[in-house]
Amino acid sequence: ALTLRREGAMGCASPSMKALVAKALTEFLGTLFLCMTVAASAGNSLIAPIAIGCALMVAVYAGGHVSGGHYNPAVTLAVFLRGGDGAPGPPLVAVYVVSQVVGALAGALLTWNFIGPEAAGYAAVAPGAHPASACLCAAMVTFALSSVVLHTATTKAQEGNDFFGLAIGFTILSGAVSVGRISGGAFNPAVGSMTLLYGAEASKDVWVYWVGPLIGGAAAAGAFRVLAWTEYHAEEPSRPRVLLTAAATEAVGTMFISFTVGTAGASPS
């Protein structure tokens, strides 16, 4: 089961057609479920982050062994750039991204049938917030999200853990609580693409939800290659490298804790 999960998290370089369809369908359905939750939670702003984080957690546990449970083009990019044995190639990355975006749009449209487009929600940059600030927030939280995915679901050191889904879901929860009032809380280009269904005004900042998360995902992959050095080398690292890696890990982790404290502490009560 462990090997299947790690292979799913990393993708497959040349999957058979049956496996490819299974992966694409899993990414489509998981993203659809996630975006239905986003759209339907609009009227419950106080608990929406909990619902969305839990929905992602459930979807990751449900589909992680099939596709890796990305449900996010930025996470797919991070896994691709991570590299290593079994990393997805560009064709599989493209299949994932298309499946995720189509799933997001389908999820929004299905929610319209339940509660109507007027009541359904979507990510939006807060009035008065600069789009560049929203983009930075999206990049920061997506960096954290992608780092959590890479470190908990793709490493030899974390093989066999059962908490990877919780870690991923709670990263989204903390990000939505801390910067949702600024960026709209979408750390996922597929979720951000839901705005395209609401017209030109609603979708004018859709670029924020593509540029920010993709930068964050790419940066997370780069950081992973430095911090998870043993994933790429068989020899034991030198003592200075161990110390530098530990220091860098502490610095990155403390930065994100401070970022969350600062942004969440400034949120209106």
Secondary structure, 3 states (H helix, E strand, C coil): CHHHHHHHHHCCCCCCHHHHHHHHHHHHHHHHHHHHHHHHCCCCCCCHHHHHHHHHHHHHHHHHHHHCCCCCHHHHHHHHHHCCCCCCCHHHHHHHHHHHHHHHHHHHHHHHHHHCCCCCCCCCCCCCCCHHHHHHHHHHHHHHHHHHHHHHHCCHHHCCCCCHHHHHHHHHHHHHHHHHHHHCCCCCHHHHHHHHHHCCCCCCCCCHHHHHHHHHHHHHHHHHHHHCHHHCCCCCCCHHHHHHHHHHHHHHHHHHHHHHHHHHHCCCC
